[in-house]
Every structure is written in C-alpha cells, then in structure tokens.
Amino acid sequence: MEILSSRVLLRPTDLAATLTFYRDVLQLGVYRQFGDGEHVGMVFFLGNGLLEVSGARKAGTPSSLVLWLQVRNVEAELERLAGLGTVIEREARAEPWGLIEGWIADPDGTRLVLVQVPEDHPLRLDQR
C-alpha cells in the first residue's frame, strides 16, 4: 500500500462549537472548508498532519479520539487557553518518560494532550 496523504476525521455532536474551538480557540490554520449550512466541514493544519471536523455522531456517544499536539511551551498554552475559557483537565507536569504534558478537551469531550519536549530530552535532536 502506498499512502499519499492522510488525515484524522472527527465527527462531533456539536459541529458549530467544535469548529469554533479548533479555528478560534486553538487557532489552527484552515487548510480547506467545504459544504454549507449544517453540512459545513473544515480541514485544519495539524503540525505535519491534517484534522477534518465534519459530519456528526449521536449525542451521548463518547469520543474515543485523543489528539497529541506538540507545542513549544505547555504551561504558556494552558494559560492562554484557560484565559479563553477552556477547561484544563490536567495541569502541565513532567511524565516518567521525560515529556511535559497538560490535558484539555474540546467542547465535544475529545481529549487533547499538549506535549512539550524539554531541551535536554533525547527526542530533541535540534537543540535550538
């Protein structure tokens, strides 16, 4: 199999609130938008991947998706997001594997793990 492109698809219970969260709160860049009215969808840039938010799933159906998003400074991002009304599910802390993680959720309950790779971590080849 030759994979030419890929993206994660998220089917929220509240499409409008979820689109607003990813576009306006997280401030992800929009790769493309399609459809109109209740059938609008957006594809966001997600680092080296893409996130499509479109369609719907039944209310009360939990999201099993977890998004892992690497940022430069987890504490600064959590502070910024809290200022915008985002609930911080878990404050930033160093994990046993050496990364710093903090957790939030989108309006639909999808967990987002914000991750920072410390300067001295073996994953960081570029020490800038």
SEKOL-813575 format. One record per residue (C-alpha): residue number from 1; residue in three letters; x, y, z. Coordinates in nm, 2 decimals, decimal comma. Each point is the difference from the previous one (the first is absolute). Example, Ala and Ser with C-alpha at 12.3 -4.5 7.8 and 13.67 -1.06 7.14 Angstrom:
// residues 2
{nr 1 | rest ALA | u 1,23 | v -0,45 | w 0,78};
{nr 2 | rest SER | u 0,14 | v 0,34 | w -0,07};
END
This chain:
// residues 128
{nr 1 | rest MET | u 0,00 | v 0,00 | w 0,00};
{nr 2 | rest GLU | u 0,13 | v 0,34 | w -0,10};
{nr 3 | rest ILE | u -0,13 | v 0,28 | w 0,23};
{nr 4 | rest LEU | u -0,01 | v 0,33 | w -0,18};
{nr 5 | rest SER | u -0,17 | v 0,21 | w 0,27};
{nr 6 | rest SER | u -0,19 | v -0,04 | w 0,32};
{nr 7 | rest ARG | u -0,22 | v 0,18 | w 0,26};
{nr 8 | rest VAL | u -0,18 | v -0,06 | w 0,32};
{nr 9 | rest LEU | u -0,38 | v 0,03 | w -0,03};
{nr 10 | rest LEU | u -0,20 | v 0,13 | w 0,30};
{nr 11 | rest ARG | u -0,38 | v -0,04 | w 0,01};
{nr 12 | rest PRO | u -0,13 | v 0,23 | w 0,28};
{nr 13 | rest THR | u -0,34 | v 0,01 | w 0,16};
{nr 14 | rest ASP | u 0,01 | v 0,38 | w -0,02};
{nr 15 | rest LEU | u 0,16 | v 0,09 | w -0,33};
{nr 16 | rest ALA | u -0,02 | v 0,38 | w 0,04};
{nr 17 | rest ALA | u 0,15 | v 0,01 | w 0,34};
{nr 18 | rest THR | u 0,28 | v -0,24 | w -0,10};
{nr 19 | rest LEU | u 0,08 | v 0,19 | w -0,31};
{nr 20 | rest THR | u 0,02 | v 0,32 | w 0,20};
{nr 21 | rest PHE | u 0,23 | v -0,16 | w 0,26};
{nr 22 | rest TYR | u 0,25 | v -0,13 | w -0,25};
{nr 23 | rest ARG | u -0,01 | v 0,31 | w -0,22};
{nr 24 | rest ASP | u -0,03 | v 0,28 | w 0,26};
{nr 25 | rest VAL | u 0,12 | v -0,13 | w 0,33};
{nr 26 | rest LEU | u 0,29 | v -0,23 | w -0,11};
{nr 27 | rest GLN | u 0,05 | v 0,23 | w -0,30};
{nr 28 | rest LEU | u 0,08 | v -0,29 | w -0,24};
{nr 29 | rest GLY | u 0,05 | v 0,11 | w -0,36};
{nr 30 | rest VAL | u -0,27 | v -0,10 | w -0,24};
{nr 31 | rest TYR | u 0,12 | v -0,22 | w -0,29};
{nr 32 | rest ARG | u -0,34 | v 0,00 | w -0,17};
{nr 33 | rest GLN | u -0,37 | v 0,04 | w 0,07};
{nr 34 | rest PHE | u -0,29 | v -0,17 | w -0,18};
{nr 35 | rest GLY | u -0,37 | v -0,03 | w 0,01};
{nr 36 | rest ASP | u -0,25 | v 0,25 | w 0,14};
{nr 37 | rest GLY | u -0,26 | v 0,05 | w 0,27};
{nr 38 | rest GLU | u -0,03 | v -0,31 | w 0,22};
{nr 39 | rest HIS | u 0,23 | v -0,19 | w -0,23};
{nr 40 | rest VAL | u 0,31 | v 0,21 | w 0,02};
{nr 41 | rest GLY | u 0,34 | v -0,16 | w 0,08};
{nr 42 | rest MET | u 0,35 | v 0,13 | w 0,05};
{nr 43 | rest VAL | u 0,34 | v -0,16 | w -0,04};
{nr 44 | rest PHE | u 0,26 | v 0,15 | w 0,23};
{nr 45 | rest PHE | u 0,38 | v -0,01 | w -0,02};
{nr 46 | rest LEU | u 0,11 | v -0,21 | w 0,30};
{nr 47 | rest GLY | u 0,38 | v 0,02 | w 0,00};
{nr 48 | rest ASN | u 0,11 | v -0,25 | w -0,25};
{nr 49 | rest GLY | u -0,35 | v -0,14 | w -0,04};
{nr 50 | rest LEU | u -0,36 | v 0,11 | w -0,07};
{nr 51 | rest LEU | u -0,31 | v 0,00 | w 0,22};
{nr 52 | rest GLU | u -0,34 | v -0,01 | w -0,17};
{nr 53 | rest VAL | u -0,30 | v 0,11 | w 0,21};
{nr 54 | rest SER | u -0,32 | v -0,08 | w -0,18};
{nr 55 | rest GLY | u -0,32 | v -0,21 | w 0,03};
{nr 56 | rest ALA | u -0,15 | v -0,11 | w 0,33};
{nr 57 | rest ARG | u -0,04 | v -0,28 | w 0,24};
{nr 58 | rest LYS | u -0,29 | v -0,07 | w 0,24};
{nr 59 | rest ALA | u -0,01 | v 0,21 | w 0,32};
{nr 60 | rest GLY | u 0,11 | v -0,20 | w 0,30};
{nr 61 | rest THR | u 0,25 | v -0,21 | w -0,21};
{nr 62 | rest PRO | u 0,34 | v 0,06 | w 0,15};
{nr 63 | rest SER | u 0,29 | v 0,09 | w -0,21};
{nr 64 | rest SER | u 0,28 | v -0,25 | w 0,01};
{nr 65 | rest LEU | u 0,25 | v 0,22 | w -0,19};
{nr 66 | rest VAL | u 0,30 | v 0,15 | w 0,18};
{nr 67 | rest LEU | u 0,20 | v 0,27 | w -0,18};
{nr 68 | rest TRP | u 0,37 | v 0,04 | w 0,09};
{nr 69 | rest LEU | u 0,12 | v 0,35 | w -0,08};
{nr 70 | rest GLN | u 0,36 | v 0,10 | w 0,05};
{nr 71 | rest VAL | u 0,04 | v 0,37 | w 0,10};
{nr 72 | rest ARG | u 0,31 | v 0,20 | w 0,10};
{nr 73 | rest ASN | u -0,13 | v 0,09 | w 0,35};
{nr 74 | rest VAL | u -0,28 | v -0,20 | w 0,16};
{nr 75 | rest GLU | u -0,05 | v 0,23 | w 0,30};
{nr 76 | rest ALA | u -0,02 | v 0,31 | w -0,21};
{nr 77 | rest GLU | u -0,26 | v -0,17 | w -0,23};
{nr 78 | rest LEU | u -0,21 | v -0,12 | w 0,29};
{nr 79 | rest GLU | u 0,00 | v 0,35 | w 0,15};
{nr 80 | rest ARG | u -0,11 | v 0,15 | w -0,33};
{nr 81 | rest LEU | u -0,27 | v -0,26 | w -0,05};
{nr 82 | rest ALA | u -0,13 | v 0,04 | w 0,36};
{nr 83 | rest GLY | u -0,03 | v 0,37 | w -0,07};
{nr 84 | rest LEU | u -0,23 | v -0,09 | w -0,29};
{nr 85 | rest GLY | u -0,22 | v -0,21 | w 0,22};
{nr 86 | rest THR | u 0,15 | v -0,34 | w -0,08};
{nr 87 | rest VAL | u -0,02 | v -0,24 | w 0,29};
{nr 88 | rest ILE | u 0,34 | v -0,14 | w 0,09};
{nr 89 | rest GLU | u -0,05 | v -0,37 | w 0,07};
{nr 90 | rest ARG | u 0,35 | v -0,05 | w 0,13};
{nr 91 | rest GLU | u 0,27 | v 0,26 | w 0,07};
{nr 92 | rest ALA | u 0,34 | v -0,04 | w -0,17};
{nr 93 | rest ARG | u 0,23 | v -0,25 | w 0,16};
{nr 94 | rest ALA | u 0,31 | v -0,20 | w -0,08};
{nr 95 | rest GLU | u -0,07 | v -0,35 | w -0,09};
{nr 96 | rest PRO | u 0,22 | v -0,30 | w 0,09};
{nr 97 | rest TRP | u 0,10 | v -0,02 | w -0,37};
{nr 98 | rest GLY | u 0,14 | v 0,35 | w 0,02};
{nr 99 | rest LEU | u -0,26 | v 0,20 | w -0,19};
{nr 100 | rest ILE | u -0,21 | v 0,28 | w 0,15};
{nr 101 | rest GLU | u -0,38 | v -0,05 | w -0,06};
{nr 102 | rest GLY | u -0,31 | v 0,19 | w 0,08};
{nr 103 | rest TRP | u -0,36 | v -0,10 | w -0,09};
{nr 104 | rest ILE | u -0,30 | v 0,18 | w -0,13};
{nr 105 | rest ALA | u -0,32 | v -0,10 | w -0,19};
{nr 106 | rest ASP | u -0,19 | v 0,14 | w -0,28};
{nr 107 | rest PRO | u -0,37 | v 0,10 | w 0,04};
{nr 108 | rest ASP | u -0,09 | v -0,36 | w -0,11};
{nr 109 | rest GLY | u 0,22 | v -0,17 | w 0,26};
{nr 110 | rest THR | u 0,28 | v -0,10 | w -0,22};
{nr 111 | rest ARG | u 0,32 | v 0,00 | w 0,20};
{nr 112 | rest LEU | u 0,30 | v 0,20 | w -0,12};
{nr 113 | rest VAL | u 0,34 | v -0,07 | w 0,15};
{nr 114 | rest LEU | u 0,23 | v 0,30 | w -0,03};
{nr 115 | rest VAL | u 0,36 | v -0,12 | w 0,00};
{nr 116 | rest GLN | u 0,32 | v 0,18 | w 0,05};
{nr 117 | rest VAL | u 0,34 | v -0,17 | w -0,08};
{nr 118 | rest PRO | u 0,25 | v 0,15 | w 0,25};
{nr 119 | rest GLU | u 0,33 | v 0,13 | w -0,13};
{nr 120 | rest ASP | u 0,20 | v -0,28 | w 0,15};
{nr 121 | rest HIS | u -0,23 | v -0,28 | w -0,11};
{nr 122 | rest PRO | u 0,15 | v -0,27 | w -0,23};
{nr 123 | rest LEU | u -0,28 | v 0,06 | w -0,26};
{nr 124 | rest ARG | u 0,13 | v 0,35 | w -0,05};
{nr 125 | rest LEU | u 0,27 | v -0,03 | w -0,27};
{nr 126 | rest ASP | u -0,01 | v 0,37 | w -0,08};
{nr 127 | rest GLN | u 0,10 | v 0,17 | w 0,33};
{nr 128 | rest ARG | u -0,11 | v 0,35 | w -0,11};
END
